[in-house]
Amino acid sequence: MDLKAEIRRLAKEKNAVIMAHYYVDGEVQDIADFIGDSLALAQQAAKTDADIIVLCGVHFMGETAAILCPDKKVLVPDAAATCSLAESCPADEFAQFVKEHPGYTVISYVNTTAATKAVTDVVVTSSNARQIVESFPEDTPIIFGPDQNLGGYINAITGRQMLLWNGACHVHARFSVEKILALKAEYPDAKVLVHPECKGPVVKLADKVGSTAALLKYAIADEAQVFIVATESGILHEMQKKAPQKTFIPAPPDEAMVETPEGKSSCACNECEYMKMVTLEKLYRCLRDEQPVVTVDPEIAAKAIKPIERMLELSK
């Protein structure tokens, strides 16, 4: 069976749109109707006229699409593809944290479950976090969760003193400063691209700090020919497609064992194992069977839609 041809046939037959995050496998990106970062995927979901949305990414992305499009069927190729950052912020614990700090505006990263978004005032992505934080008066007390690295970066560049939830992305948290410096010594003309979910010492090495989409745009436009990329390595596929004459080197992780929600991992490459759970075979079966369907409790969805819509409005 020609999986790619069958996927395209089914998508056309069912009026389905296939959306993929930059971190999923390259062959899934290549067959998608639209690829983007979390903000772009949410914006695209909000305006699509398709009957079915297939979200090739992790589960919270499917939830966001389902909340924004209650009249559409939202599918994900693998319902078990979770997110370590979302898992680091259980909704009940975060709600208690918010309750213990009355009077605070609550800003939550998009990498959260719908239930966590439901106790949030406004959602942000790495693309718009600074813009949205700075839309509030400087003296506004703010809780920022769950990514403490992104929150710390925003605090540093804005002078804010947001109260940070103690959560992190297991991929971005494990980049090695020493190995990036070694690569920089080997490629002295290379520019270092860093996602703001990385730890502070890694961010300090950056020539450009930005969201996945911002790093891609910079890599295409900048005159440099070699880039060391400190984010999930799936983005290198699109970078290489858009700038084939340039060299993109994935920044290495620490070799030490790292903890994930599934246990310990010693992966030699810095990939998100959850994103890589999305395969062409699963995408085909997902479209064929129209399963798994992403559903969100209506009461939670009614609360979670407000901070998502506020984000989309502030991001215009």
N, C-alpha and C positions, 0 to 999 in steps of 0.2 A: 504493500500500500504506500502511495505517495502521501505521507502525512501532511506535508505543507499544502498540497493541492486539496486534500480533503478538508483541512481546517478552513481554507479560503472558501471552498464550496459551501460548507456548513454555515459559515459566517454570513455569506450572501443570502443563503436560503432562509436563515432565521432572523435576518436583519439585526445581526449582532456586531458590536464594535469590540475589537480586541485592543486593550490598553496594557502597556507593559512599563514597568519601572526599569531604569537604567541598570539596576543591579542583577536582574535575572539573566539567564544564559543568553549569549549572543544570538543563537538561532531562534529563540523566542522573540527577542527584540526585533529581529529581521522580518518576522511574519506579522507583527502587530500593525494595527492601523495607526496607532499613536504611541509614542514613547515619551517619557518625561520623568521629572522628579515628583515628589508628593504634591506640591502646590499645583503643578501643571495637570496632573492626573485628576485632582479634585475639580479644577476649573473645567477640564474637558468633560468630566462626568456630568457636571451641572448643566451643560449646554447641549449634550448629545441628543439626537432624535432617534437613536437606535432603540429597539425593543429589549435587547439583551446587552448587558455590559459584562464582558469577561475581563476581570482585573488580574493581570499576571504580576503578582507581587505578594506581599504578606497580608495576613488576614485583616489588620486594621485598615488597610487601603480599601479592601472590599466593603468593610463596614461604612467607611466614609462615603463611598459611592452609593451604598444602599440608603443611607440617611438622606443624602442629597437627592436621590431619585426613587422615592417610594413607589412610583408607578411603574418602575422597570424591574426586570429580573436581573439580579447581580450574581455572577458566578465567579468562583475562584478555582483554579486548577487543583489546588491542594489546601483543604481547610486546616490542615495541621501546620501550615507554614506560618508560624507565629513571628514575634519580634522580641528580641531580648530587652529592648528599651521599653516597649509596652509592658512586658512582663515584670519589669523592675518597678512598676508603679501600679500595684493593685488598687482598684477603685475604692474599696472600703477603707484601706489605709490612707489613701490620698484624701478621701472625704473627711476622715477624722483629723488629718493634718490641717485641712482648710478650716474645719470647725474650731480648731485650737487657735486659729489666728484670725479672729473676726476683724472686718474692716479692710482686709487685703483684697486687691484685685487678683484674680486667678488666671494665669496664662499657662496653657498647656501646649506642649509640642504635639504635632499631629501624630507622632508615633506613640499613640495611646489607644486604649480600647474605647469603645463608644461610652461605656459606663464611666470611665474617667473623664471623658470630654463633657459628660453630663453635669459635672460639678465644676465646670470651667466657665470663665467669662468670655474668653477669646482664645481661639486656637492659633498657633503659628507654625510655620515651617522654617527650615534653615534659610530659605530664600527671603522670607519677609520678617523674621524675628526682630531684627533691629528696628525696622520701619514701624512695626506695630508697638513695640515697647516704647519707642520715642513718641508715639502718638498720645501717650498718657503724660500728664504733668510730672515734672521731675520729682515732686515730693509724694507721688502716689506709692503707697506700700504695695508691693507686688510679690506674689508667690509664683515661682517659675518651676515647672516640672515637665517631664521627669529628668531631662538631660542636664546634669550638673555641669558638664563640660561646655555645652552650648550656652547655658545660662551664665557661667563664669566668663565666657568670652564676651557675651553681650554686656555684662557688668563692666568688664575692663574697657571696652571701647566707648561706652556711653557714660561711665561714671555712676551708673545706678548701683543700688545695693539691694537687688532683689533677693528674696529668701529662696534658696534653691533646694529642691527635692533631691535626694541622694540616689540618682539613677544614671545609667550610662549604656551606650551601645557597645556590645561585646566586641564588635569588629573594630570600631574606631578607637576604642580604649586600648587596643593592644599593639599599636604601631610602635616601632623601636626607634628612639632618637639616635642611638648609636649606629644602627644600620642605615638610617637616612643620611647621617653625616658621612658614613663610609661611601655611600653611593654618590654623595655630593663631591667627595674627594676624587672619585673615579670619573665623574662627569662634571667638571667644574663649571661648565656653561649651562648646566641644566637648571631649570626653575622648579621650585617645589610648590606643588598645589596641595592644599590641606583643607579638609572639611572641618567646620567648627565643632563637630562632635568629638574631635580628637582632644587629647589632654593638652594642657597649657604648654609644656615643653616642646611638643610637636608643633603646635600652632606658631610658636616663636621662630621656627625654622622656615616658615612659609614665605614665598614671594607673593602668593595669592591665597587668601582664605575665603571660602565661599561654599554655597550649596553645590550639589552635584551639577545642576544646570549652569551655575555661574562658573564653575571650574571648566566645564566643557566649552563655554563661550570664550573664556580667557585663553584656553589652549589653542583654539582655532585662530583667534585674532592676534595673539602675541607673536612677536618676531622670533622668539626662541625656537630652537629645533628639537630640544630634548627636555622632557618633563618627568619629574619624579612625582608620582600621584599617590597621595595619602588619603584614600577613601576606598570603599569597596571596589574590588578590581573589575567588576562588571562594566563600569563606565569606560574602561579602556577600549572596549569594542566600538562604541560610538565615537570616541575620540579618534581612533585609528581610521574609521570610515570617513570622518569629516576632515581629517588632516593626515592623509596617507603618507605624506612626505616627511612627517615628524616621527620622533621616537618617544614612546610613552613607557615608563618603567614603573611597575607597581611597587610602592613602598612596602618593605617587609615588616611582618609582625615580630614580636619577641618570640623566641623559640620555646619559652616556658609554657607549660600547660596552662590553658585558660579555662575559666569556668563559664559554662553556658547554662541556660535553663534545663538542657538535656543532660548535663553532666560535664565531664572534662573533655577538652578537645586539644589536639596537638597539630592541627592543620598547618602545613608549611606555607600555605598561601593565605592572604588575607581576604577571604571570601565569607559572605553570609550564607551559612548552610541552609537557612530558611528560604532565602531568595532562590537558591539553587535547587530547591525542591520542585520548582516549577519547570516542567519539561514539555517538549512537544507532544509526547505521548499523553501526558495528563491533560494538556490543553485540548487535544483532539477528543478524548473521552468526555471532558467537561462540556464541550460544545455538543457532542453527539447526544449525551444523556441529560444535558441541562442540569448537571449536578457537579459539585456541591453548590447549593444556593446559600447566599449570605443573608441572614435575617437578623434584625435588631429589634429588641423589645420595643413596642410602640411608645411606651412611657419614657424609656431611656432616649429613644430617637427624638422625641418631641423636645427634650432638654438639650440633647447634643447638637441638634441642628442650629441652635441659636449661636453658639460660639464659632461654628464652622462658617455660617453665613456672614457673621461679623468679620471673620478673617478674609473671606472673599471680597467683601465690600471694602475693607481697609487696604486690600492688595491691588485695587484697580489703579 
